[in-house]
Amino acid sequence: MKLYKKDFDKFTADMTRRGRVLITIKRHEQNFKYIKDWLRAKHLNRKNLDLFVIHFLKGRQASTVNSAISTLKCFCRFLFERKLIKDELHLYLKYIKNDPFSPILLSIEDVNEIIKCPRTWSTYGGIDRKKYDFFFELMARCGLRRNETMKLRFQDFDFDNNTIRISGKGRRVREVAIPSIMKIRLIGWFEEHSFKTDDYIFQSPNGNCASSAMFTAELKKRLEVLGLDKSIHLHTFRHTFATYATRADKNPFKVMKALGHANIQTTLKYTHLVVDDVRDVFEDHPLNRLPEKQLPGEPERLQLLVKNKDYRVN
């Protein structure tokens, strides 16, 4: 069969009926634009799907390609279940190997400098800079996602129990702790603004939820002032939080719950970033302990041999 927009509309309507979240449906719709443009007037078969993946791979990250493959798999399953195609193409499609997980990370000093950055742009007059300070601080100190932070309302903060109610991905709700380091300042900022119960605390000028573009633009300006890597983005704060929590030997399941991950494997991705922090496991192991009496000068001799590369391995 050939690929038609009307069939994909039936697919998205079916997803809506089954209660799939809007962001997932939007992602499939965006992917379908690429798929439809390339497969236009072509038959939906294994050969053309292979050619599409090869074409789509050029210049794109593995995660982007896998997102398109996911859309194809779901769509082909939908077509097969309704007997619109005969072959189980969704079983044939395979994801490609993901790129190594190696996000850019910030140091503790970098995070604090971004939060407290002395912005001196002339266009800054009349803008509440605390809104930006607290946005970056909540993301960094609580490990929040961008959308989770943007959609925070006044009613989500419980200062009696020192918690914030977070509405995360897939409509999952969790509570995170309000760090003591920022509690008093948050209370003061709230009192200054007299927020109503259902007000967004990060508002646009018309009172609606602020757009991510506002905070992305502000972050880029602060990075420029501080001379930091311009490839840093808002999600870098979350990567940094997760990595430092792992380095602190926190229980992975606690970190998983704090970050709102649905799968422990997502949390465990951060463990490979902290190899140096487990060096003591090897050095302190009984099998690896050095003798109490070591020959004098042995370390110096070994360093000299390595430096001169004048050694043999038998």
C-alpha distance (Angstrom), angle and dihedral (degrees) to the residues before:
residue distance angle dihedral
M1 . . .
K2 3.78 . .
L3 3.77 123.8 .
Y4 3.79 113.9 -101.2
K5 3.80 130.2 -176.4
K6 3.82 91.4 -134.9
D7 3.82 90.3 61.8
F8 3.78 91.4 51.6
D9 3.82 90.2 48.9
K10 3.81 88.2 56.1
F11 3.82 88.2 50.0
T12 3.83 93.7 53.1
A13 3.81 91.0 44.2
D14 3.80 88.8 53.8
M15 3.82 90.5 50.5
T16 3.81 90.1 51.5
R17 3.81 91.1 51.7
R18 3.80 90.2 51.5
G19 3.79 91.1 54.6
R20 3.81 99.9 -109.5
V21 3.80 112.7 167.3
L22 3.80 117.5 -98.9
I23 3.81 94.6 -120.4
T24 3.83 90.4 59.0
I25 3.80 92.3 50.2
K26 3.82 90.9 48.1
R27 3.81 90.0 51.3
H28 3.81 91.1 52.6
E29 3.82 90.6 48.1
Q30 3.81 91.4 51.5
N31 3.81 91.7 48.6
F32 3.78 91.5 47.7
K33 3.82 90.5 60.8
Y34 3.81 89.8 62.9
I35 3.80 92.6 41.9
K36 3.81 94.2 48.1
D37 3.81 94.2 47.1
W38 3.81 92.2 54.1
L39 3.80 99.0 37.1
R40 3.80 93.8 44.3
A41 3.82 110.0 142.7
K42 3.83 90.0 -2.2
H43 3.78 124.2 119.2
L44 3.78 118.7 -108.7
N45 3.81 102.2 -116.0
R46 3.80 139.9 126.3
K47 3.79 95.3 -91.9
N48 3.81 94.9 52.8
L49 3.79 92.2 44.1
D50 3.82 89.2 53.8
L51 3.80 90.8 49.6
F52 3.80 90.8 49.2
V53 3.83 92.9 53.0
I54 3.82 91.0 48.4
H55 3.80 90.2 49.0
F56 3.81 93.4 45.6
L57 3.81 92.7 49.3
K58 3.79 92.8 68.0
G59 3.79 110.4 106.3
R60 3.82 95.3 -12.8
Q61 3.77 132.7 110.8
A62 3.78 119.7 -110.3
S63 3.81 91.5 -114.4
T64 3.84 91.0 57.0
V65 3.81 92.1 48.7
N66 3.81 91.6 47.3
S67 3.79 89.7 51.9
A68 3.82 89.6 57.3
I69 3.82 90.6 45.6
S70 3.81 88.9 51.9
T71 3.80 89.8 54.6
L72 3.80 90.8 49.2
K73 3.82 92.3 48.6
C74 3.81 93.1 50.4
F75 3.81 92.7 44.8
C76 3.82 94.2 47.1
R77 3.82 90.5 48.6
F78 3.80 88.8 52.1
L79 3.83 91.2 50.9
F80 3.82 93.0 46.8
E81 3.82 94.2 48.3
R82 3.81 88.8 53.7
K83 3.82 91.2 46.1
L84 3.79 92.9 -118.2
I85 3.81 89.5 128.7
K86 3.80 128.9 30.2
D87 3.81 101.1 -148.1
E88 3.79 124.5 73.6
L89 3.80 93.1 -126.5
H90 3.80 91.5 163.2
L91 3.82 89.3 67.6
Y92 3.78 92.1 49.3
L93 3.80 96.2 52.1
K94 3.82 111.9 91.4
Y95 3.78 130.1 -167.5
I96 3.79 117.6 -118.6
K97 3.78 122.9 -122.7
N98 3.77 112.5 -80.6
D99 3.78 122.2 -120.8
P100 3.83 113.9 -101.4
F101 3.78 111.0 -83.4
S102 3.80 104.0 -112.5
P103 3.81 111.6 142.3
I104 3.79 122.7 -178.4
L105 3.81 110.1 -101.0
L106 3.79 133.6 -157.1
S107 3.77 126.9 -137.6
I108 3.81 119.6 -124.5
E109 3.81 88.1 -107.6
D110 3.81 91.5 52.0
V111 3.81 92.1 51.5
N112 3.81 92.5 50.7
E113 3.81 91.6 46.7
I114 3.81 92.1 52.2
I115 3.81 91.6 49.7
K116 3.82 93.6 48.1
C117 3.82 97.5 33.6
P118 3.84 111.4 150.9
R119 3.79 100.7 -125.1
T120 3.80 111.5 -162.6
W121 3.82 103.6 169.9
S122 3.81 112.1 139.2
T123 3.81 89.8 -132.4
Y124 3.80 88.7 62.2
G125 3.81 93.0 81.7
G126 3.78 114.3 116.0
I127 3.84 93.7 14.6
D128 3.79 119.3 117.0
R129 3.81 100.2 -122.9
K130 3.82 90.6 -173.6
K131 3.80 87.5 71.5
Y132 3.79 89.4 63.4
D133 3.82 93.7 39.9
F134 3.80 92.7 54.2
F135 3.81 93.1 42.3
F136 3.80 91.9 57.4
E137 3.81 91.6 39.5
L138 3.81 94.7 52.7
M139 3.80 91.3 48.3
A140 3.81 92.0 47.8
R141 3.81 101.3 40.7
C142 3.83 97.0 38.0
G143 3.81 100.6 34.1
L144 3.81 92.9 -124.5
R145 3.78 128.1 167.7
R146 3.80 118.9 -116.1
N147 3.83 95.2 -109.6
E148 3.80 92.2 44.2
T149 3.80 90.1 56.2
M150 3.80 95.5 44.1
K151 3.80 93.0 52.9
L152 3.81 96.9 50.7
R153 3.80 113.5 129.5
F154 3.78 129.1 -162.6
Q155 3.82 90.6 -109.3
D156 3.82 90.4 59.8
F157 3.83 91.8 70.6
D158 3.80 118.8 86.1
F159 3.80 107.8 -176.2
D160 3.81 92.5 176.3
N161 3.80 90.4 64.6
N162 3.83 94.7 25.2
T163 3.81 93.7 -124.6
I164 3.79 139.4 128.2
R165 3.79 121.5 -147.7
I166 3.81 108.5 -134.0
S167 3.79 124.9 -162.8
G168 3.81 102.1 -154.1
K169 3.79 139.5 178.6
G170 3.77 116.8 -42.8
R171 3.83 90.0 19.2
R172 3.78 89.8 -73.7
V173 3.80 112.9 156.2
R174 3.79 123.4 -150.5
E175 3.79 138.5 162.3
V176 3.78 124.6 -125.3
A177 3.78 127.6 -170.0
I178 3.79 122.4 -105.9
P179 3.81 105.2 -125.4
S180 3.80 112.0 -122.2
I181 3.80 89.2 -131.0
M182 3.80 91.3 71.1
K183 3.82 105.7 25.2
I184 3.82 98.4 95.0
R185 3.79 93.1 44.4
L186 3.81 91.2 49.9
I187 3.80 91.5 51.7
G188 3.80 89.9 50.6
W189 3.80 92.2 49.8
F190 3.81 91.5 49.4
E191 3.81 90.9 50.9
E192 3.81 90.4 51.8
H193 3.81 91.5 55.6
S194 3.82 100.9 37.6
F195 3.79 92.5 -141.9
K196 3.79 118.2 -159.6
T197 3.79 119.8 -129.2
D198 3.81 97.6 -95.2
D199 3.82 97.5 33.3
Y200 3.79 119.2 124.6
I201 3.79 107.3 -119.9
F202 3.81 90.2 -146.3
Q203 3.79 101.9 52.2
S204 3.77 135.2 176.2
P205 3.85 116.3 -130.9
N206 3.83 90.2 -90.1
G207 3.82 92.6 53.7
N208 3.79 97.3 -105.2
C209 3.79 126.2 120.2
A210 3.80 109.5 -64.5
S211 3.81 119.4 -113.4
S212 3.78 122.4 -112.2
A213 3.82 89.2 -124.8
M214 3.82 89.4 72.0
F215 3.79 93.3 57.7
T216 3.80 94.8 39.0
A217 3.81 90.5 54.4
E218 3.81 91.7 47.4
L219 3.80 91.9 48.7
K220 3.82 91.3 52.1
K221 3.82 90.6 51.8
R222 3.80 91.8 50.0
L223 3.79 91.3 48.7
E224 3.80 88.4 53.0
V225 3.81 92.3 50.7
L226 3.81 92.1 48.7
G227 3.80 95.5 41.4
L228 3.82 93.4 -123.2
D229 3.81 129.4 150.4
K230 3.80 107.8 -67.9
S231 3.82 91.7 -148.0
I232 3.82 89.6 71.7
H233 3.81 110.8 112.6
L234 3.80 137.5 -178.0
H235 3.82 94.5 -87.3
T236 3.81 88.9 57.2
F237 3.82 87.7 79.6
R238 3.82 89.8 60.0
H239 3.81 93.2 46.5
T240 3.80 89.1 50.7
F241 3.82 93.0 49.2
A242 3.82 92.2 50.2
T243 3.81 93.2 47.3
Y244 3.81 95.1 50.0
A245 3.82 90.5 46.5
T246 3.81 88.1 54.2
R247 3.81 92.0 46.9
A248 3.80 88.9 52.9
D249 3.83 88.7 60.9
K250 3.79 93.0 -116.8
N251 3.80 116.2 169.7
P252 3.86 106.2 -88.8
F253 3.80 91.5 -135.8
K254 3.80 90.6 54.0
V255 3.81 90.0 49.4
M256 3.81 89.2 47.9
K257 3.81 90.9 53.4
A258 3.81 92.8 45.3
L259 3.81 92.6 51.3
G260 3.80 95.1 42.4
H261 3.80 95.0 -123.1
A262 3.80 114.4 166.2
N263 3.82 92.6 -151.9
I264 3.80 129.7 42.2
Q265 3.82 89.3 -140.1
T266 3.81 89.3 68.5
T267 3.80 89.9 56.2
L268 3.80 93.3 45.0
K269 3.82 90.5 58.8
Y270 3.78 86.9 81.6
T271 3.80 94.4 60.1
H272 3.81 93.5 78.3
L273 3.81 88.9 60.0
V274 3.80 92.1 65.1
V275 3.82 104.2 55.5
D276 3.82 92.8 131.1
D277 3.80 90.1 56.6
V278 3.82 92.7 61.5
R279 3.82 94.7 49.7
D280 3.80 89.7 104.2
V281 3.83 89.1 63.5
F282 3.81 87.5 67.3
E283 3.81 99.1 35.3
D284 3.82 94.4 48.7
H285 3.80 95.7 43.0
P286 3.84 112.1 117.5
L287 3.80 91.2 -123.1
N288 3.79 91.9 55.5
R289 3.79 103.1 44.7
L290 3.79 115.6 121.8
P291 3.82 118.0 -121.4
E292 3.79 113.8 -93.8
K293 3.83 90.5 -122.8
Q294 3.74 109.8 49.7
L295 3.79 122.8 -179.1
P296 3.82 110.2 -96.0
G297 3.76 114.2 -105.3
E298 3.82 94.3 13.6
P299 3.84 96.0 122.9
E300 3.82 91.7 47.6
R301 3.80 91.7 49.5
L302 3.80 91.4 48.4
Q303 3.81 92.1 50.3
L304 3.80 90.9 49.5
L305 3.81 92.0 51.2
V306 3.80 92.4 49.2
K307 3.79 91.7 46.5
N308 3.80 92.2 52.2
K309 3.83 92.4 38.6
D310 3.81 86.6 -135.4
Y311 3.76 100.6 138.3
R312 3.78 139.1 104.5
V313 3.79 131.5 -140.2
N314 3.81 111.6 -147.3
